């Protein structure tokens, strides 16, 4: 068992089983032994590769999305350009490079990275050296004014609670101990949820698992209220679904899937994002939502093919093949390709309407869960 696993096991032994969310929180964010505290997760030397690391095209196209949104807002002389969970800062660097062609935008933008980790802030500062950048610890700390915010693979790392429909009623999935002291999953009966979630799970077949991401819903609610009050748009891209049931909690350790309980603090833990739940939270707070749509659809609508052809124009054969491979991985729908598995959701001020990449008939309708 890992050092963090031993700490968690002792805690459970003293106070009883913990929720899946509590387990994820400790595994990812423990102040000295958490995964994000101690590991470099991104790139070939980490446990996963994100879209900005695959190709510059991803960040460049999102930069142009931000520029188009800024112009739809009336090109305000001051606005906040923010990113949640910016990793090493690669996406923002590509976005800022792409937006240099838009007169006045860079002068108007106050760039803010929402990042709590001092170690990752240092990485971001290195990547964005020469750029004027501020940091915030949470969405609550973002400066006032019109907001254009992007978040790529941010919500999937926020802890989820798991609730199960059993023949006896609703139960919450917990992390406890086997007789030999090993970590193990179990159920705590008598779970209580909000009325809509409880109704969904009560009508589901026995064994159905409903995942709820409380922190993600808070972020969506706060951004929905912020956008409704001060204007702007937010774009979330992540792997997930538009509502449903299932156990999507997974661990990645050294670029391979791992047992979720095997390496606490040494493996990345994520869960698929429920985009419908995020959209409901944001629209209930006053925003409009569009999507989710596939990442591939979004990137193609934003000009992925044209950008790939432009990059290939002056490239040698090896580089052209690499660009084609990156384009397929970002937008393709095959195995290990991101185009369909990853989704995009836009939140906007009520008067803004669909932003670039989204169609009017893709507006999310806030119907009961």
PyMOL commands that set and color helices and strands:
alter all, ss='L'
color gray80, all
select helices_A, chain A and resi 3-15+20-29+35-38+51-54+56-72+90-101+105-108+118-127+139-141+155-157+195-202+214-230+275-284+295-301+304-313+317-331+360-362
alter helices_A, ss='H'
color red, helices_A
select strands_A, chain A and resi 18-19+79-84+109-114+133-136+147-152+161-166+169-177+183-189+209-212+232-241+250-253+256-258+268-270+273-274+288-294+342-348
alter strands_A, ss='S'
color yellow, strands_A
deselect
rebuild
show_as cartoon
